[in-house]
Amino acid sequence: MAEVLFYERPVPLNRTAHKDLRIKPIPNLKFASAVHSVPLTGVEFPAAARDLPILFGGMTPEDAGPMALLGLRENENLFINAAGQWEANTYIPAFVRRYPFVLAEKPAGQEGDDFTVFLDEAYEGFGTAEGDRLFKEDGAESELLANAVKFLGEFQQHVARTQWFMEQLRKHNLLEPRNIRLEKDGKSINLNGLFVVNEDKLRLLDEKTSHEFLREGVFGWIYAHLLSLSNIDRIGQRLSQREQVEVAEAASATKN
């Protein structure tokens, strides 16, 4: 299964195996605290651009995909604090919000729809005693589960639209490599395997392509991406603040 990241034990949702399963809300997002980036769909660009750097990650332009940068160190999300709370009034990507459910492609040869719903059995909000049921007594989906499945379906549609968007960027050779280098206290942080849209090439697009991009909303997504790059410095500031806290906590522990 691709792009499951923080899903520890993803299994197919089953009306029989999960007929008594209940879910209760967990007041934290600790499950996402160890990811420094997550995939992003194009429709999210305008809202995400206010808070998060939007880049295209991959080894080459052919395999690059849009992502929200959440941290500068491995296994660290700078938008989640020690209590597991996401930074107030900042955008939470749909990739995170869909958890603990996910749509995954069925293995080749299996009948039915191309995708099936999976859930993460390791999610601490699942149980049989507390919370809302996933299935009603007659085996029908509960309203909660129906809404979750609807969200997954919409997310998958946005993924497909984003794939088309990426095809346009590659077709017109608009992506260029971008290495992020930040100097901090005599040390440097380097992030490689990233791409951004080349504005010079964007300006040279022919009239037909420009009209298509305008009609399909491609320009809006591109400019949201470009505007979001100023958030890279803000990510660096977040890291500095966290490092200051770490130093203070280490000093306090030494005294005690």
C-alpha positions in Angstrom: 0.0 0.0 0.0 1.4 3.3 -1.0 1.4 6.5 1.0 0.3 5.0 4.3 3.1 6.5 6.4 1.8 6.5 10.0 -0.6 3.5 9.5 0.9 0.7 11.6 -1.5 -2.1 11.0 -3.7 -1.3 8.0 -6.4 -4.0 7.3 -9.4 -4.0 4.9 -12.6 -2.8 6.5 -14.8 -5.9 6.9 -18.5 -5.9 7.9 -18.1 -9.3 9.7 -14.7 -8.8 11.4 -15.5 -5.2 12.4 -19.2 -5.5 13.1 -18.8 -4.6 16.8 -16.0 -2.1 16.3 -16.5 1.4 17.8 -14.4 4.6 17.4 -14.0 7.4 19.8 -12.2 10.7 19.1 -8.6 11.0 20.4 -7.7 14.6 21.4 -4.3 14.5 19.8 -2.5 13.9 16.5 0.6 12.1 17.9 0.4 9.5 15.2 1.6 12.2 12.8 4.3 13.7 15.0 7.2 11.7 13.4 6.6 12.8 9.7 8.4 15.8 8.4 6.3 15.9 5.2 3.0 14.6 3.8 1.5 14.4 0.3 -0.8 17.2 -0.6 -3.5 17.5 -3.3 -3.7 20.5 -5.5 -7.1 21.6 -4.3 -5.5 22.1 -0.8 -2.8 24.4 -2.2 -4.6 27.8 -1.6 -5.4 27.0 2.1 -2.1 25.2 2.9 0.0 28.0 1.3 -0.9 30.3 4.2 1.1 28.2 6.7 3.0 25.4 4.9 5.8 25.3 2.3 4.4 23.4 -0.7 7.1 21.6 -2.8 7.4 18.7 -5.1 9.4 15.8 -3.7 11.0 13.0 -5.8 14.2 11.8 -7.2 13.3 13.1 -10.7 10.5 15.3 -12.1 8.9 12.1 -13.5 8.3 10.7 -10.0 7.9 14.0 -8.1 4.6 14.8 -6.3 3.3 17.7 -4.2 4.0 17.6 -0.5 3.6 19.9 2.5 6.9 20.4 4.4 6.3 20.0 8.1 9.8 19.8 9.5 13.5 20.1 8.8 14.8 17.1 10.8 14.0 13.4 10.2 11.0 12.1 12.1 9.9 15.5 13.4 6.7 17.4 12.7 7.2 21.0 13.9 3.5 21.6 13.8 2.7 19.1 16.6 3.8 19.8 20.2 4.7 17.4 22.9 1.1 16.9 23.8 0.2 15.9 20.3 -1.7 19.1 19.5 -1.4 20.6 16.0 -0.5 24.3 16.0 -3.7 26.3 16.4 -5.1 28.1 13.4 -2.7 26.4 10.9 -3.7 24.1 8.0 -4.0 20.3 8.6 -3.5 18.4 5.4 -6.3 16.0 4.3 -3.8 13.2 4.3 -3.6 13.6 8.1 -7.3 14.3 8.6 -8.5 11.1 6.9 -6.7 8.9 9.5 -7.4 6.2 10.7 -9.1 5.3 7.4 -7.5 5.1 4.0 -8.5 4.0 0.4 -6.1 1.5 -1.1 -6.0 -0.1 -4.5 -7.2 -3.7 -4.6 -4.7 -6.4 -5.8 -5.0 -7.2 -9.5 -7.6 -9.8 -10.2 -9.9 -9.1 -7.3 -13.5 -8.3 -8.3 -15.4 -5.2 -7.3 -14.3 -1.5 -7.1 -10.7 -0.5 -7.8 -10.3 0.7 -4.3 -11.3 -0.6 -0.9 -11.4 1.0 2.5 -8.7 0.1 5.0 -8.4 1.1 8.7 -5.5 1.2 11.1 -6.1 -1.4 13.8 -3.4 0.2 15.8 -5.4 3.4 16.2 -6.0 3.9 19.9 -9.5 5.2 19.4 -10.8 1.8 18.3 -12.5 -0.5 20.7 -15.7 -2.4 21.3 -16.9 -0.7 24.5 -16.7 3.0 23.9 -17.4 5.4 21.1 -19.6 5.3 18.0 -20.3 2.2 16.0 -18.9 1.8 12.5 -21.8 -0.5 11.6 -25.4 -0.6 12.7 -27.0 -3.7 14.1 -28.3 -4.7 10.7 -24.8 -4.4 9.2 -25.4 -1.1 7.4 -22.8 1.6 7.6 -23.3 4.1 10.4 -23.5 7.8 9.5 -20.0 8.3 10.9 -18.5 5.6 8.7 -20.5 6.8 5.6 -19.1 10.3 6.1 -15.6 8.9 6.5 -15.9 6.9 3.3 -17.3 9.9 1.5 -14.3 12.0 2.6 -12.0 9.2 1.3 -13.8 9.2 -2.1 -13.5 12.9 -2.5 -9.8 12.8 -1.4 -9.2 10.1 -4.1 -10.8 12.3 -6.7 -8.5 15.2 -5.7 -5.5 12.8 -6.0 -6.5 12.0 -9.6 -6.9 15.7 -10.4 -3.5 16.3 -8.9 -1.9 13.6 -11.0 -3.2 15.3 -14.1 -1.8 18.6 -12.8 1.6 17.0 -12.4 1.4 15.6 -15.9 1.0 19.2 -17.2 4.0 20.4 -15.2 6.1 17.6 -16.7 4.7 18.0 -20.2 5.8 21.6 -20.3 9.1 21.1 -18.4 8.1 23.5 -15.7 9.8 21.8 -12.7 13.4 22.6 -11.6 15.5 21.2 -8.7 15.6 23.2 -5.5 17.9 22.4 -2.7 17.0 24.0 0.7 20.0 25.0 2.7 19.6 26.7 6.1 22.5 27.9 8.3 21.9 27.5 12.0 24.5 28.1 14.7 27.4 27.2 12.5 25.6 24.1 11.2 23.8 23.6 7.9 20.6 21.8 7.1 20.3 20.5 3.5 17.1 19.2 2.0 17.5 17.5 -1.4 15.2 15.7 -3.8 12.9 18.8 -4.1 11.5 20.6 -7.1 9.7 23.9 -7.6 8.0 25.6 -10.6 10.3 27.7 -12.8 8.7 31.1 -13.2 10.7 32.0 -16.2 9.5 29.0 -18.1 6.0 29.7 -16.9 6.0 33.1 -18.5 7.1 31.6 -21.8 4.1 29.3 -22.2 2.2 29.6 -25.5 -1.2 31.2 -25.7 -3.1 27.9 -26.1 -1.5 26.4 -23.0 -1.9 29.5 -21.0 -5.6 29.6 -21.8 -6.0 25.9 -20.8 -4.1 26.5 -17.5 -6.3 29.5 -16.8 -9.5 27.6 -17.6 -8.5 24.5 -15.5 -7.3 26.4 -12.5 -3.6 25.3 -12.9 -2.3 28.9 -12.6 -4.0 29.2 -9.2 -2.4 26.1 -7.9 1.0 27.1 -9.3 1.0 30.6 -7.7 -0.2 29.2 -4.4 2.8 26.9 -4.5 5.2 29.7 -5.3 3.7 32.0 -2.6 4.1 29.2 -0.1 7.8 29.0 -0.5 8.2 32.0 1.9 7.0 29.7 4.6 10.4 27.8 4.5 11.9 30.6 6.6 9.0 30.2 9.1 9.7 26.5 9.3 13.3 27.4 10.2 12.0 29.7 12.9 9.9 26.9 14.3 12.9 24.7 14.5 14.9 27.4 16.3 12.1 27.8 18.9 12.0 24.0 19.5 15.7 23.8 19.8 15.6 26.6 22.5 13.0 24.5 24.4 15.2 21.4 24.1 18.2 23.3 25.4 16.2 24.7 28.4 14.8 21.3 29.2 18.2 19.6 29.1 19.7 22.3 31.4 16.8 21.9 33.8 17.3 18.1 33.8 21.0 18.5 34.5 20.2 20.8 37.5 17.8 18.2 39.0 
